[in-house]
Amino acid sequence: MNLFNLLPLGPLDGGRAFRALARGGRWLVVAGLLAAYWATKEGLLVLLVLVGALRAFGSEAPASDRRTLAEYLVLVGGLSALLLVPDPTSAPTR
């Protein structure tokens, strides 16, 4: 659910972040999303990559907000790392 909120559309947090980034920052986010997908194979990240790549061509901020870029990438990294934590409730019982 938290990853969905990072979708770079409309009123979602990802949409707000993308509006604050110049084109180069947007492509860095797309690269970060690709890296997160490569590490986790989480299908929702594919959607974020596709929408992010489309939005990277849209209107951009005059200057990229470095703090927003860093926060977005840290969120993607942290949430992706949580996907790698094994679920103890799904462990086989003996």
PDB file with one MODEL, atoms N, CA, C and O in Angstrom:
MODEL        1
ATOM      1  N   MET A   1       0.817  -1.188   0.000  1.00  0.00           N
ATOM      2  CA  MET A   1       0.000   0.000   0.000  1.00  0.00           C
ATOM      3  C   MET A   1       0.868   1.262   0.000  1.00  0.00           C
ATOM      4  O   MET A   1       0.559   2.231  -0.694  1.00  0.00           O
ATOM      5  N   ASN A   2       1.947   1.246   0.775  1.00  0.00           N
ATOM      6  CA  ASN A   2       2.818   2.415   0.823  1.00  0.00           C
ATOM      7  C   ASN A   2       3.520   2.649  -0.503  1.00  0.00           C
ATOM      8  O   ASN A   2       3.723   3.797  -0.898  1.00  0.00           O
ATOM      9  N   LEU A   3       3.891   1.588  -1.191  1.00  0.00           N
ATOM     10  CA  LEU A   3       4.503   1.750  -2.509  1.00  0.00           C
ATOM     11  C   LEU A   3       3.517   2.373  -3.488  1.00  0.00           C
ATOM     12  O   LEU A   3       3.908   3.185  -4.327  1.00  0.00           O
ATOM     13  N   PHE A   4       2.249   2.003  -3.391  1.00  0.00           N
ATOM     14  CA  PHE A   4       1.237   2.563  -4.287  1.00  0.00           C
ATOM     15  C   PHE A   4       1.156   4.082  -4.117  1.00  0.00           C
ATOM     16  O   PHE A   4       0.940   4.800  -5.093  1.00  0.00           O
ATOM     17  N   ASN A   5       1.325   4.573  -2.906  1.00  0.00           N
ATOM     18  CA  ASN A   5       1.273   6.008  -2.643  1.00  0.00           C
ATOM     19  C   ASN A   5       2.421   6.748  -3.338  1.00  0.00           C
ATOM     20  O   ASN A   5       2.337   7.958  -3.547  1.00  0.00           O
ATOM     21  N   LEU A   6       3.474   6.042  -3.690  1.00  0.00           N
ATOM     22  CA  LEU A   6       4.597   6.676  -4.392  1.00  0.00           C
ATOM     23  C   LEU A   6       4.388   6.746  -5.902  1.00  0.00           C
ATOM     24  O   LEU A   6       5.256   7.232  -6.626  1.00  0.00           O
ATOM     25  N   LEU A   7       3.246   6.266  -6.378  1.00  0.00           N
ATOM     26  CA  LEU A   7       2.913   6.357  -7.793  1.00  0.00           C
ATOM     27  C   LEU A   7       2.915   7.825  -8.209  1.00  0.00           C
ATOM     28  O   LEU A   7       2.220   8.629  -7.589  1.00  0.00           O
ATOM     29  N   PRO A   8       3.675   8.199  -9.240  1.00  0.00           N
ATOM     30  CA  PRO A   8       3.802   9.607  -9.605  1.00  0.00           C
ATOM     31  C   PRO A   8       2.597  10.162 -10.369  1.00  0.00           C
ATOM     32  O   PRO A   8       2.723  10.601 -11.512  1.00  0.00           O
ATOM     33  N   LEU A   9       1.444  10.136  -9.729  1.00  0.00           N
ATOM     34  CA  LEU A   9       0.216  10.643 -10.334  1.00  0.00           C
ATOM     35  C   LEU A   9      -0.530  11.537  -9.344  1.00  0.00           C
ATOM     36  O   LEU A   9      -0.539  11.286  -8.139  1.00  0.00           O
ATOM     37  N   GLY A  10      -1.147  12.573  -9.875  1.00  0.00           N
ATOM     38  CA  GLY A  10      -2.090  13.413  -9.155  1.00  0.00           C
ATOM     39  C   GLY A  10      -1.753  13.737  -7.715  1.00  0.00           C
ATOM     40  O   GLY A  10      -0.636  14.151  -7.403  1.00  0.00           O
ATOM     41  N   PRO A  11      -2.735  13.545  -6.832  1.00  0.00           N
ATOM     42  CA  PRO A  11      -2.555  13.971  -5.439  1.00  0.00           C
ATOM     43  C   PRO A  11      -1.757  12.991  -4.579  1.00  0.00           C
ATOM     44  O   PRO A  11      -1.521  13.265  -3.402  1.00  0.00           O
ATOM     45  N   LEU A  12      -1.346  11.882  -5.128  1.00  0.00           N
ATOM     46  CA  LEU A  12      -0.524  10.941  -4.359  1.00  0.00           C
ATOM     47  C   LEU A  12       0.835  11.575  -4.057  1.00  0.00           C
ATOM     48  O   LEU A  12       1.254  12.506  -4.746  1.00  0.00           O
ATOM     49  N   ASP A  13       1.517  11.075  -3.036  1.00  0.00           N
ATOM     50  CA  ASP A  13       2.820  11.635  -2.661  1.00  0.00           C
ATOM     51  C   ASP A  13       3.827  11.562  -3.804  1.00  0.00           C
ATOM     52  O   ASP A  13       4.647  12.465  -3.968  1.00  0.00           O
ATOM     53  N   GLY A  14       3.768  10.498  -4.589  1.00  0.00           N
ATOM     54  CA  GLY A  14       4.673  10.388  -5.737  1.00  0.00           C
ATOM     55  C   GLY A  14       4.421  11.468  -6.776  1.00  0.00           C
ATOM     56  O   GLY A  14       5.362  11.961  -7.397  1.00  0.00           O
ATOM     57  N   GLY A  15       3.157  11.843  -6.971  1.00  0.00           N
ATOM     58  CA  GLY A  15       2.825  12.919  -7.901  1.00  0.00           C
ATOM     59  C   GLY A  15       3.362  14.255  -7.432  1.00  0.00           C
ATOM     60  O   GLY A  15       3.871  15.044  -8.227  1.00  0.00           O
ATOM     61  N   ARG A  16       3.247  14.503  -6.147  1.00  0.00           N
ATOM     62  CA  ARG A  16       3.778  15.747  -5.582  1.00  0.00           C
ATOM     63  C   ARG A  16       5.298  15.785  -5.705  1.00  0.00           C
ATOM     64  O   ARG A  16       5.879  16.824  -6.017  1.00  0.00           O
ATOM     65  N   ALA A  17       5.932  14.652  -5.459  1.00  0.00           N
ATOM     66  CA  ALA A  17       7.390  14.593  -5.557  1.00  0.00           C
ATOM     67  C   ALA A  17       7.836  14.863  -6.996  1.00  0.00           C
ATOM     68  O   ALA A  17       8.785  15.612  -7.226  1.00  0.00           O
ATOM     69  N   PHE A  18       7.156  14.257  -7.950  1.00  0.00           N
ATOM     70  CA  PHE A  18       7.561  14.447  -9.349  1.00  0.00           C
ATOM     71  C   PHE A  18       7.392  15.893  -9.800  1.00  0.00           C
ATOM     72  O   PHE A  18       8.178  16.382 -10.612  1.00  0.00           O
ATOM     73  N   ARG A  19       6.386  16.576  -9.289  1.00  0.00           N
ATOM     74  CA  ARG A  19       6.209  17.987  -9.647  1.00  0.00           C
ATOM     75  C   ARG A  19       7.359  18.846  -9.141  1.00  0.00           C
ATOM     76  O   ARG A  19       7.610  19.918  -9.692  1.00  0.00           O
ATOM     77  N   ALA A  20       8.062  18.401  -8.107  1.00  0.00           N
ATOM     78  CA  ALA A  20       9.168  19.165  -7.531  1.00  0.00           C
ATOM     79  C   ALA A  20      10.514  18.829  -8.164  1.00  0.00           C
ATOM     80  O   ALA A  20      11.534  19.410  -7.796  1.00  0.00           O
ATOM     81  N   LEU A  21      10.522  17.899  -9.110  1.00  0.00           N
ATOM     82  CA  LEU A  21      11.786  17.455  -9.695  1.00  0.00           C
ATOM     83  C   LEU A  21      11.934  17.906 -11.141  1.00  0.00           C
ATOM     84  O   LEU A  21      10.967  17.943 -11.902  1.00  0.00           O
ATOM     85  N   ALA A  22      13.160  18.245 -11.498  1.00  0.00           N
ATOM     86  CA  ALA A  22      13.487  18.501 -12.898  1.00  0.00           C
ATOM     87  C   ALA A  22      13.641  17.146 -13.594  1.00  0.00           C
ATOM     88  O   ALA A  22      13.626  16.099 -12.947  1.00  0.00           O
ATOM     89  N   ARG A  23      13.788  17.183 -14.902  1.00  0.00           N
ATOM     90  CA  ARG A  23      13.827  15.942 -15.692  1.00  0.00           C
ATOM     91  C   ARG A  23      14.921  14.987 -15.223  1.00  0.00           C
ATOM     92  O   ARG A  23      14.686  13.782 -15.133  1.00  0.00           O
ATOM     93  N   GLY A  24      16.104  15.501 -14.926  1.00  0.00           N
ATOM     94  CA  GLY A  24      17.195  14.628 -14.477  1.00  0.00           C
ATOM     95  C   GLY A  24      16.861  13.911 -13.177  1.00  0.00           C
ATOM     96  O   GLY A  24      17.168  12.729 -13.021  1.00  0.00           O
ATOM     97  N   GLY A  25      16.238  14.613 -12.254  1.00  0.00           N
ATOM     98  CA  GLY A  25      15.829  13.998 -10.994  1.00  0.00           C
ATOM     99  C   GLY A  25      14.772  12.941 -11.203  1.00  0.00           C
ATOM    100  O   GLY A  25      14.764  11.914 -10.525  1.00  0.00           O
ATOM    101  N   ARG A  26      13.876  13.193 -12.147  1.00  0.00           N
ATOM    102  CA  ARG A  26      12.832  12.201 -12.440  1.00  0.00           C
ATOM    103  C   ARG A  26      13.442  10.926 -12.999  1.00  0.00           C
ATOM    104  O   ARG A  26      13.007   9.826 -12.657  1.00  0.00           O
ATOM    105  N   TRP A  27      14.442  11.067 -13.852  1.00  0.00           N
ATOM    106  CA  TRP A  27      15.077   9.870 -14.405  1.00  0.00           C
ATOM    107  C   TRP A  27      15.888   9.130 -13.338  1.00  0.00           C
ATOM    108  O   TRP A  27      16.016   7.907 -13.396  1.00  0.00           O
ATOM    109  N   LEU A  28      16.436   9.863 -12.366  1.00  0.00           N
ATOM    110  CA  LEU A  28      17.110   9.189 -11.251  1.00  0.00           C
ATOM    111  C   LEU A  28      16.116   8.368 -10.437  1.00  0.00           C
ATOM    112  O   LEU A  28      16.435   7.269  -9.985  1.00  0.00           O
ATOM    113  N   VAL A  29      14.909   8.905 -10.251  1.00  0.00           N
ATOM    114  CA  VAL A  29      13.872   8.159  -9.542  1.00  0.00           C
ATOM    115  C   VAL A  29      13.508   6.900 -10.318  1.00  0.00           C
ATOM    116  O   VAL A  29      13.373   5.827  -9.729  1.00  0.00           O
ATOM    117  N   VAL A  30      13.349   7.018 -11.632  1.00  0.00           N
ATOM    118  CA  VAL A  30      13.023   5.848 -12.458  1.00  0.00           C
ATOM    119  C   VAL A  30      14.137   4.803 -12.340  1.00  0.00           C
ATOM    120  O   VAL A  30      13.861   3.607 -12.245  1.00  0.00           O
ATOM    121  N   ALA A  31      15.382   5.254 -12.345  1.00  0.00           N
ATOM    122  CA  ALA A  31      16.504   4.307 -12.182  1.00  0.00           C
ATOM    123  C   ALA A  31      16.457   3.641 -10.808  1.00  0.00           C
ATOM    124  O   ALA A  31      16.719   2.444 -10.689  1.00  0.00           O
ATOM    125  N   GLY A  32      16.127   4.409  -9.778  1.00  0.00           N
ATOM    126  CA  GLY A  32      15.998   3.834  -8.439  1.00  0.00           C
ATOM    127  C   GLY A  32      14.872   2.821  -8.361  1.00  0.00           C
ATOM    128  O   GLY A  32      15.003   1.789  -7.702  1.00  0.00           O
ATOM    129  N   LEU A  33      13.770   3.112  -9.030  1.00  0.00           N
ATOM    130  CA  LEU A  33      12.644   2.178  -9.060  1.00  0.00           C
ATOM    131  C   LEU A  33      13.025   0.893  -9.799  1.00  0.00           C
ATOM    132  O   LEU A  33      12.646  -0.204  -9.387  1.00  0.00           O
ATOM    133  N   LEU A  34      13.776   1.040 -10.890  1.00  0.00           N
ATOM    134  CA  LEU A  34      14.251  -0.142 -11.620  1.00  0.00           C
ATOM    135  C   LEU A  34      15.170  -0.995 -10.745  1.00  0.00           C
ATOM    136  O   LEU A  34      15.082  -2.223 -10.755  1.00  0.00           O
ATOM    137  N   ALA A  35      16.041  -0.347  -9.999  1.00  0.00           N
ATOM    138  CA  ALA A  35      16.941  -1.076  -9.104  1.00  0.00           C
ATOM    139  C   ALA A  35      16.144  -1.802  -8.017  1.00  0.00           C
ATOM    140  O   ALA A  35      16.459  -2.935  -7.654  1.00  0.00           O
ATOM    141  N   ALA A  36      15.110  -1.134  -7.506  1.00  0.00           N
ATOM    142  CA  ALA A  36      14.273  -1.764  -6.479  1.00  0.00           C
ATOM    143  C   ALA A  36      13.531  -2.961  -7.058  1.00  0.00           C
ATOM    144  O   ALA A  36      13.396  -3.989  -6.394  1.00  0.00           O
ATOM    145  N   TYR A  37      13.049  -2.834  -8.294  1.00  0.00           N
ATOM    146  CA  TYR A  37      12.387  -3.975  -8.924  1.00  0.00           C
ATOM    147  C   TYR A  37      13.367  -5.125  -9.133  1.00  0.00           C
ATOM    148  O   TYR A  37      13.034  -6.284  -8.887  1.00  0.00           O
ATOM    149  N   TRP A  38      14.558  -4.805  -9.581  1.00  0.00           N
ATOM    150  CA  TRP A  38      15.571  -5.840  -9.808  1.00  0.00           C
ATOM    151  C   TRP A  38      15.873  -6.603  -8.513  1.00  0.00           C
ATOM    152  O   TRP A  38      16.088  -7.815  -8.532  1.00  0.00           O
ATOM    153  N   ALA A  39      15.886  -5.874  -7.387  1.00  0.00           N
ATOM    154  CA  ALA A  39      16.212  -6.502  -6.099  1.00  0.00           C
ATOM    155  C   ALA A  39      15.049  -7.299  -5.522  1.00  0.00           C
ATOM    156  O   ALA A  39      15.266  -8.307  -4.849  1.00  0.00           O
ATOM    157  N   THR A  40      13.812  -6.860  -5.778  1.00  0.00           N
ATOM    158  CA  THR A  40      12.670  -7.472  -5.098  1.00  0.00           C
ATOM    159  C   THR A  40      11.741  -8.262  -6.005  1.00  0.00           C
ATOM    160  O   THR A  40      11.040  -9.160  -5.538  1.00  0.00           O
ATOM    161  N   LYS A  41      11.724  -7.947  -7.277  1.00  0.00           N
ATOM    162  CA  LYS A  41      10.781  -8.540  -8.248  1.00  0.00           C
ATOM    163  C   LYS A  41       9.322  -8.258  -7.877  1.00  0.00           C
ATOM    164  O   LYS A  41       8.434  -9.043  -8.210  1.00  0.00           O
ATOM    165  N   GLU A  42       9.074  -7.137  -7.189  1.00  0.00           N
ATOM    166  CA  GLU A  42       7.719  -6.723  -6.812  1.00  0.00           C
ATOM    167  C   GLU A  42       7.039  -6.103  -8.028  1.00  0.00           C
ATOM    168  O   GLU A  42       7.517  -5.109  -8.573  1.00  0.00           O
ATOM    169  N   GLY A  43       5.919  -6.695  -8.451  1.00  0.00           N
ATOM    170  CA  GLY A  43       5.224  -6.266  -9.653  1.00  0.00           C
ATOM    171  C   GLY A  43       4.742  -4.824  -9.610  1.00  0.00           C
ATOM    172  O   GLY A  43       4.699  -4.164 -10.648  1.00  0.00           O
ATOM    173  N   LEU A  44       4.379  -4.320  -8.439  1.00  0.00           N
ATOM    174  CA  LEU A  44       3.900  -2.936  -8.336  1.00  0.00           C
ATOM    175  C   LEU A  44       4.979  -1.944  -8.749  1.00  0.00           C
ATOM    176  O   LEU A  44       4.672  -0.856  -9.235  1.00  0.00           O
ATOM    177  N   LEU A  45       6.230  -2.314  -8.559  1.00  0.00           N
ATOM    178  CA  LEU A  45       7.325  -1.431  -8.957  1.00  0.00           C
ATOM    179  C   LEU A  45       7.385  -1.258 -10.477  1.00  0.00           C
ATOM    180  O   LEU A  45       7.838  -0.221 -10.963  1.00  0.00           O
ATOM    181  N   VAL A  46       6.937  -2.255 -11.223  1.00  0.00           N
ATOM    182  CA  VAL A  46       6.892  -2.129 -12.687  1.00  0.00           C
ATOM    183  C   VAL A  46       5.935  -1.001 -13.064  1.00  0.00           C
ATOM    184  O   VAL A  46       6.237  -0.195 -13.945  1.00  0.00           O
ATOM    185  N   LEU A  47       4.789  -0.944 -12.401  1.00  0.00           N
ATOM    186  CA  LEU A  47       3.830   0.129 -12.650  1.00  0.00           C
ATOM    187  C   LEU A  47       4.445   1.485 -12.322  1.00  0.00           C
ATOM    188  O   LEU A  47       4.278   2.440 -13.080  1.00  0.00           O
ATOM    189  N   LEU A  48       5.151   1.576 -11.206  1.00  0.00           N
ATOM    190  CA  LEU A  48       5.792   2.833 -10.840  1.00  0.00           C
ATOM    191  C   LEU A  48       6.850   3.238 -11.865  1.00  0.00           C
ATOM    192  O   LEU A  48       6.974   4.415 -12.201  1.00  0.00           O
ATOM    193  N   VAL A  49       7.609   2.265 -12.360  1.00  0.00           N
ATOM    194  CA  VAL A  49       8.627   2.553 -13.373  1.00  0.00           C
ATOM    195  C   VAL A  49       7.967   3.089 -14.646  1.00  0.00           C
ATOM    196  O   VAL A  49       8.411   4.095 -15.199  1.00  0.00           O
ATOM    197  N   LEU A  50       6.915   2.421 -15.108  1.00  0.00           N
ATOM    198  CA  LEU A  50       6.255   2.834 -16.349  1.00  0.00           C
ATOM    199  C   LEU A  50       5.641   4.229 -16.231  1.00  0.00           C
ATOM    200  O   LEU A  50       5.833   5.071 -17.108  1.00  0.00           O
ATOM    201  N   VAL A  51       4.910   4.469 -15.155  1.00  0.00           N
ATOM    202  CA  VAL A  51       4.291   5.785 -14.975  1.00  0.00           C
ATOM    203  C   VAL A  51       5.365   6.846 -14.762  1.00  0.00           C
ATOM    204  O   VAL A  51       5.252   7.957 -15.278  1.00  0.00           O
ATOM    205  N   GLY A  52       6.405   6.507 -14.002  1.00  0.00           N
ATOM    206  CA  GLY A  52       7.501   7.452 -13.789  1.00  0.00           C
ATOM    207  C   GLY A  52       8.204   7.818 -15.077  1.00  0.00           C
ATOM    208  O   GLY A  52       8.538   8.983 -15.293  1.00  0.00           O
ATOM    209  N   ALA A  53       8.435   6.833 -15.941  1.00  0.00           N
ATOM    210  CA  ALA A  53       9.089   7.112 -17.227  1.00  0.00           C
ATOM    211  C   ALA A  53       8.207   8.011 -18.088  1.00  0.00           C
ATOM    212  O   ALA A  53       8.711   8.919 -18.750  1.00  0.00           O
ATOM    213  N   LEU A  54       6.909   7.773 -18.088  1.00  0.00           N
ATOM    214  CA  LEU A  54       6.003   8.646 -18.854  1.00  0.00           C
ATOM    215  C   LEU A  54       5.983  10.060 -18.292  1.00  0.00           C
ATOM    216  O   LEU A  54       5.999  11.035 -19.044  1.00  0.00           O
ATOM    217  N   ARG A  55       5.948  10.167 -16.971  1.00  0.00           N
ATOM    218  CA  ARG A  55       5.901  11.480 -16.331  1.00  0.00           C
ATOM    219  C   ARG A  55       7.229  12.231 -16.438  1.00  0.00           C
ATOM    220  O   ARG A  55       7.259  13.454 -16.305  1.00  0.00           O
ATOM    221  N   ALA A  56       8.324  11.510 -16.675  1.00  0.00           N
ATOM    222  CA  ALA A  56       9.631  12.162 -16.789  1.00  0.00           C
ATOM    223  C   ALA A  56       9.687  13.093 -17.988  1.00  0.00           C
ATOM    224  O   ALA A  56      10.509  14.009 -18.027  1.00  0.00           O
ATOM    225  N   PHE A  57       8.819  12.867 -18.966  1.00  0.00           N
ATOM    226  CA  PHE A  57       8.795  13.716 -20.150  1.00  0.00           C
ATOM    227  C   PHE A  57       7.888  14.925 -19.985  1.00  0.00           C
ATOM    228  O   PHE A  57       7.914  15.826 -20.824  1.00  0.00           O
ATOM    229  N   GLY A  58       7.078  14.969 -18.917  1.00  0.00           N
ATOM    230  CA  GLY A  58       6.116  16.048 -18.718  1.00  0.00           C
ATOM    231  C   GLY A  58       6.777  17.345 -18.286  1.00  0.00           C
ATOM    232  O   GLY A  58       8.003  17.463 -18.268  1.00  0.00           O
ATOM    233  N   SER A  59       5.937  18.320 -17.937  1.00  0.00           N
ATOM    234  CA  SER A  59       6.466  19.605 -17.483  1.00  0.00           C
ATOM    235  C   SER A  59       7.259  19.387 -16.203  1.00  0.00           C
ATOM    236  O   SER A  59       6.929  18.527 -15.386  1.00  0.00           O
ATOM    237  N   GLU A  60       8.293  20.169 -16.048  1.00  0.00           N
ATOM    238  CA  GLU A  60       9.205  19.954 -14.943  1.00  0.00           C
ATOM    239  C   GLU A  60       9.371  21.212 -14.107  1.00  0.00           C
ATOM    240  O   GLU A  60       9.034  22.312 -14.544  1.00  0.00           O
ATOM    241  N   ALA A  61       9.889  21.038 -12.917  1.00  0.00           N
ATOM    242  CA  ALA A  61      10.203  22.163 -12.043  1.00  0.00           C
ATOM    243  C   ALA A  61      11.423  22.886 -12.611  1.00  0.00           C
ATOM    244  O   ALA A  61      12.257  22.265 -13.269  1.00  0.00           O
ATOM    245  N   PRO A  62      11.536  24.192 -12.363  1.00  0.00           N
ATOM    246  CA  PRO A  62      12.698  24.930 -12.878  1.00  0.00           C
ATOM    247  C   PRO A  62      14.022  24.370 -12.353  1.00  0.00           C
ATOM    248  O   PRO A  62      15.009  24.306 -13.086  1.00  0.00           O
ATOM    249  N   ALA A  63      14.037  23.974 -11.110  1.00  0.00           N
ATOM    250  CA  ALA A  63      15.236  23.370 -10.526  1.00  0.00           C
ATOM    251  C   ALA A  63      14.788  22.186  -9.680  1.00  0.00           C
ATOM    252  O   ALA A  63      13.747  22.236  -9.025  1.00  0.00           O
ATOM    253  N   SER A  64      15.576  21.136  -9.702  1.00  0.00           N
ATOM    254  CA  SER A  64      15.211  19.933  -8.960  1.00  0.00           C
ATOM    255  C   SER A  64      15.397  20.147  -7.469  1.00  0.00           C
ATOM    256  O   SER A  64      16.403  20.709  -7.036  1.00  0.00           O
ATOM    257  N   ASP A  65      14.440  19.704  -6.696  1.00  0.00           N
ATOM    258  CA  ASP A  65      14.516  19.775  -5.245  1.00  0.00           C
ATOM    259  C   ASP A  65      15.279  18.550  -4.757  1.00  0.00           C
ATOM    260  O   ASP A  65      14.746  17.440  -4.762  1.00  0.00           O
ATOM    261  N   ARG A  66      16.516  18.747  -4.340  1.00  0.00           N
ATOM    262  CA  ARG A  66      17.376  17.622  -3.954  1.00  0.00           C
ATOM    263  C   ARG A  66      16.845  16.877  -2.731  1.00  0.00           C
ATOM    264  O   ARG A  66      16.989  15.658  -2.629  1.00  0.00           O
ATOM    265  N   ARG A  67      16.241  17.603  -1.819  1.00  0.00           N
ATOM    266  CA  ARG A  67      15.709  16.933  -0.630  1.00  0.00           C
ATOM    267  C   ARG A  67      14.559  15.994  -1.013  1.00  0.00           C
ATOM    268  O   ARG A  67      14.475  14.868  -0.521  1.00  0.00           O
ATOM    269  N   THR A  68      13.682  16.470  -1.890  1.00  0.00           N
ATOM    270  CA  THR A  68      12.577  15.631  -2.349  1.00  0.00           C
ATOM    271  C   THR A  68      13.104  14.391  -3.055  1.00  0.00           C
ATOM    272  O   THR A  68      12.607  13.287  -2.837  1.00  0.00           O
ATOM    273  N   LEU A  69      14.107  14.575  -3.898  1.00  0.00           N
ATOM    274  CA  LEU A  69      14.718  13.447  -4.604  1.00  0.00           C
ATOM    275  C   LEU A  69      15.285  12.446  -3.611  1.00  0.00           C
ATOM    276  O   LEU A  69      15.054  11.244  -3.743  1.00  0.00           O
ATOM    277  N   ALA A  70      16.016  12.922  -2.629  1.00  0.00           N
ATOM    278  CA  ALA A  70      16.620  12.028  -1.637  1.00  0.00           C
ATOM    279  C   ALA A  70      15.540  11.308  -0.826  1.00  0.00           C
ATOM    280  O   ALA A  70      15.646  10.105  -0.590  1.00  0.00           O
ATOM    281  N   GLU A  71      14.510  12.028  -0.401  1.00  0.00           N
ATOM    282  CA  GLU A  71      13.446  11.405   0.390  1.00  0.00           C
ATOM    283  C   GLU A  71      12.706  10.338  -0.415  1.00  0.00           C
ATOM    284  O   GLU A  71      12.390   9.269   0.109  1.00  0.00           O
ATOM    285  N   TYR A  72      12.432  10.623  -1.672  1.00  0.00           N
ATOM    286  CA  TYR A  72      11.723   9.652  -2.516  1.00  0.00           C
ATOM    287  C   TYR A  72      12.552   8.383  -2.668  1.00  0.00           C
ATOM    288  O   TYR A  72      12.039   7.274  -2.521  1.00  0.00           O
ATOM    289  N   LEU A  73      13.844   8.556  -2.965  1.00  0.00           N
ATOM    290  CA  LEU A  73      14.704   7.387  -3.155  1.00  0.00           C
ATOM    291  C   LEU A  73      14.889   6.600  -1.854  1.00  0.00           C
ATOM    292  O   LEU A  73      14.952   5.371  -1.884  1.00  0.00           O
ATOM    293  N   VAL A  74      14.975   7.289  -0.722  1.00  0.00           N
ATOM    294  CA  VAL A  74      15.089   6.597   0.563  1.00  0.00           C
ATOM    295  C   VAL A  74      13.808   5.816   0.849  1.00  0.00           C
ATOM    296  O   VAL A  74      13.866   4.685   1.331  1.00  0.00           O
ATOM    297  N   LEU A  75      12.659   6.408   0.557  1.00  0.00           N
ATOM    298  CA  LEU A  75      11.388   5.702   0.753  1.00  0.00           C
ATOM    299  C   LEU A  75      11.307   4.455  -0.123  1.00  0.00           C
ATOM    300  O   LEU A  75      10.918   3.388   0.350  1.00  0.00           O
ATOM    301  N   VAL A  76      11.671   4.586  -1.387  1.00  0.00           N
ATOM    302  CA  VAL A  76      11.643   3.429  -2.285  1.00  0.00           C
ATOM    303  C   VAL A  76      12.592   2.352  -1.771  1.00  0.00           C
ATOM    304  O   VAL A  76      12.239   1.173  -1.742  1.00  0.00           O
ATOM    305  N   GLY A  77      13.785   2.752  -1.370  1.00  0.00           N
ATOM    306  CA  GLY A  77      14.751   1.780  -0.858  1.00  0.00           C
ATOM    307  C   GLY A  77      14.280   1.112   0.427  1.00  0.00           C
ATOM    308  O   GLY A  77      14.402  -0.103   0.582  1.00  0.00           O
ATOM    309  N   GLY A  78      13.747   1.898   1.337  1.00  0.00           N
ATOM    310  CA  GLY A  78      13.287   1.340   2.609  1.00  0.00           C
ATOM    311  C   GLY A  78      12.100   0.411   2.443  1.00  0.00           C
ATOM    312  O   GLY A  78      12.069  -0.677   3.018  1.00  0.00           O
ATOM    313  N   LEU A  79      11.121   0.842   1.655  1.00  0.00           N
ATOM    314  CA  LEU A  79       9.944  -0.005   1.440  1.00  0.00           C
ATOM    315  C   LEU A  79      10.302  -1.270   0.665  1.00  0.00           C
ATOM    316  O   LEU A  79       9.731  -2.335   0.904  1.00  0.00           O
ATOM    317  N   SER A  80      11.240  -1.149  -0.258  1.00  0.00           N
ATOM    318  CA  SER A  80      11.685  -2.329  -1.004  1.00  0.00           C
ATOM    319  C   SER A  80      12.454  -3.283  -0.095  1.00  0.00           C
ATOM    320  O   SER A  80      12.333  -4.501  -0.228  1.00  0.00           O
ATOM    321  N   ALA A  81      13.240  -2.737   0.821  1.00  0.00           N
ATOM    322  CA  ALA A  81      13.963  -3.590   1.761  1.00  0.00           C
ATOM    323  C   ALA A  81      12.988  -4.359   2.648  1.00  0.00           C
ATOM    324  O   ALA A  81      13.235  -5.514   2.996  1.00  0.00           O
ATOM    325  N   LEU A  82      11.883  -3.716   3.012  1.00  0.00           N
ATOM    326  CA  LEU A  82      10.877  -4.416   3.820  1.00  0.00           C
ATOM    327  C   LEU A  82      10.268  -5.593   3.068  1.00  0.00           C
ATOM    328  O   LEU A  82       9.856  -6.579   3.680  1.00  0.00           O
ATOM    329  N   LEU A  83      10.210  -5.493   1.748  1.00  0.00           N
ATOM    330  CA  LEU A  83       9.687  -6.606   0.963  1.00  0.00           C
ATOM    331  C   LEU A  83      10.589  -7.835   1.025  1.00  0.00           C
ATOM    332  O   LEU A  83      10.137  -8.955   0.785  1.00  0.00           O
ATOM    333  N   LEU A  84      11.842  -7.627   1.344  1.00  0.00           N
ATOM    334  CA  LEU A  84      12.799  -8.735   1.396  1.00  0.00           C
ATOM    335  C   LEU A  84      12.810  -9.448   2.749  1.00  0.00           C
ATOM    336  O   LEU A  84      13.405 -10.517   2.887  1.00  0.00           O
ATOM    337  N   VAL A  85      12.152  -8.855   3.741  1.00  0.00           N
ATOM    338  CA  VAL A  85      12.100  -9.472   5.071  1.00  0.00           C
ATOM    339  C   VAL A  85      11.138 -10.658   5.005  1.00  0.00           C
ATOM    340  O   VAL A  85       9.996 -10.502   4.573  1.00  0.00           O
ATOM    341  N   PRO A  86      11.586 -11.834   5.426  1.00  0.00           N
ATOM    342  CA  PRO A  86      10.702 -13.004   5.370  1.00  0.00           C
ATOM    343  C   PRO A  86       9.499 -12.833   6.299  1.00  0.00           C
ATOM    344  O   PRO A  86       9.615 -12.269   7.387  1.00  0.00           O
ATOM    345  N   ASP A  87       8.365 -13.321   5.860  1.00  0.00           N
ATOM    346  CA  ASP A  87       7.128 -13.274   6.637  1.00  0.00           C
ATOM    347  C   ASP A  87       7.092 -14.478   7.564  1.00  0.00           C
ATOM    348  O   ASP A  87       6.967 -15.607   7.090  1.00  0.00           O
ATOM    349  N   PRO A  88       7.201 -14.268   8.884  1.00  0.00           N
ATOM    350  CA  PRO A  88       7.240 -15.404   9.803  1.00  0.00           C
ATOM    351  C   PRO A  88       5.905 -16.160   9.869  1.00  0.00           C
ATOM    352  O   PRO A  88       5.873 -17.314  10.295  1.00  0.00           O
ATOM    353  N   THR A  89       4.825 -15.531   9.461  1.00  0.00           N
ATOM    354  CA  THR A  89       3.532 -16.209   9.512  1.00  0.00           C
ATOM    355  C   THR A  89       3.346 -17.175   8.360  1.00  0.00           C
ATOM    356  O   THR A  89       2.469 -18.037   8.413  1.00  0.00           O
ATOM    357  N   SER A  90       4.154 -17.047   7.322  1.00  0.00           N
ATOM    358  CA  SER A  90       4.020 -17.950   6.188  1.00  0.00           C
ATOM    359  C   SER A  90       5.030 -19.100   6.232  1.00  0.00           C
ATOM    360  O   SER A  90       5.133 -19.879   5.284  1.00  0.00           O
ATOM    361  N   ALA A  91       5.767 -19.200   7.328  1.00  0.00           N
ATOM    362  CA  ALA A  91       6.750 -20.274   7.460  1.00  0.00           C
ATOM    363  C   ALA A  91       6.023 -21.615   7.593  1.00  0.00           C
ATOM    364  O   ALA A  91       4.985 -21.697   8.251  1.00  0.00           O
ATOM    365  N   PRO A  92       6.559 -22.652   6.978  1.00  0.00           N
ATOM    366  CA  PRO A  92       5.912 -23.965   7.091  1.00  0.00           C
ATOM    367  C   PRO A  92       5.927 -24.465   8.527  1.00  0.00           C
ATOM    368  O   PRO A  92       6.908 -24.275   9.245  1.00  0.00           O
ATOM    369  N   THR A  93       4.858 -25.092   8.938  1.00  0.00           N
ATOM    370  CA  THR A  93       4.777 -25.638  10.294  1.00  0.00           C
ATOM    371  C   THR A  93       5.237 -27.082  10.286  1.00  0.00           C
ATOM    372  O   THR A  93       5.103 -27.785   9.284  1.00  0.00           O
ATOM    373  N   ARG A  94       5.775 -27.515  11.404  1.00  0.00           N
ATOM    374  CA  ARG A  94       6.271 -28.893  11.492  1.00  0.00           C
ATOM    375  C   ARG A  94       5.460 -29.681  12.465  1.00  0.00           C
ATOM    376  O   ARG A  94       5.726 -30.865  12.675  1.00  0.00           O
TER     377      ARG A  94
ENDMDL
END
